[in-house]
Amino acid sequence: MAQSPAVETKSLTRVFHPRKKKEGKPVTALDSVDLRVEQGELFGLLGPNGAGKTTLLKILSTLLLPTAGKAYVAGFDVGTDFVEVRRRINMVSGGEVSGYGLLTVKENLWMFSQFYGIKSKVAIDRIDQMLKLFGMAEKRDVKVRTLSTGERQKMNVIRGFVTDPEILFLDEPTLGLDVNASRIIRDYILGWVGNGRDRTVMLTTHYMAEADQLCDRIAIIDNGRILACDTPENLKRLVRMNRTLKLDVTYMPDKGSLGSVRGIENFTFHDDAERNLTSLKFVLVDESAVSDIVSEVVSKGAKIVSLQKTEPTLEDVFIKMVGKGFE
């Protein structure tokens, strides 16, 4: 028997109606969204503000009901089987204010773990390990109301993992965190998903590099519609941009043969006599040309000082699909 996907939506639609007709027109946040996320996937959602990302996660986590269509999490209908769904998920949103200010960090995390029926000893062990890993061990007995924004967000992320859910929804989890804290969280996410237990993460982020590093597949959403869904590499192939190779080499008087290397669309160069360097620039049609270029340069007795290769990025894909960058 084939296993159910971690997440599946069929013609999922969500329309927000104004409380009074005078307050404006209905807003369609999700428009017939069809999506399938397999168990064990680290799946990303990219989209500008107001694209429908958070609305989708709220429906999947049973915080909102769809206007039309269906959504299933771990095989259960989010509208009719919400109790079963909630047993299997957790959700963390960037910038959220959660926890009770008069309780300590450890007390808050333990309390949330009890909502999910985690054995107290197991919960305490996990909390202590994760506080140490996230650099929060010294804050374990500090009241939550005294935490900085970054510390509170790290506590929220720990709260998401401490229940060890089957499916974890992360909505901008590294928002407002410094570089080191973001790296720790990204590394933990990768390790958590990759331990072979079919854990699933559905992630929204504004950080292209984060999505590229973490996600097995990415859906680009705008105006409530999925515009594309594929691996980061396949999405980049949708952008027809010239790949370029730039080389700085020790002075190379004989450069004529480089223009005849297969897989090159264009070739230019510049000699810098004062620095005893030759700068070479190639517009590539075929990736295999790189090794042939390097071999040709070395055969001419020149040494490579620097090498830079440019390729399409997720940001290029996003701008092509959406027509703008993040707001």
Secondary structure, 3 states (H helix, E strand, C coil): CCCCCCEEEEEEEEEECCCCHHHCCCEEEEEEEEEEECCCCEEEEECCCCCCHHHHHHHHCCCCCCCEEEEEECCEECCCCHHHHHHHEEEEECCCCCCCCCCEHHHHHHHHHHHCCCCHHHHHHHHHHHHHHCCCHHHCCCEHHHCCHHHHHHHHHHHHHHCCCCEEEEECCCCCCCHHHHHHHHHHHHHHHCCCCCCEEEEECCCHHHHHHHCCEEEEEECCEEEEEECHHHHHHCCCCCEEEEEEEECCCCCHHHHHCCCEEEEEEEEECCCCEEEEEEEECCCCHHHHHHHHHHHCCCCEEEEEEECCCHHHHHHHHHCCCCC
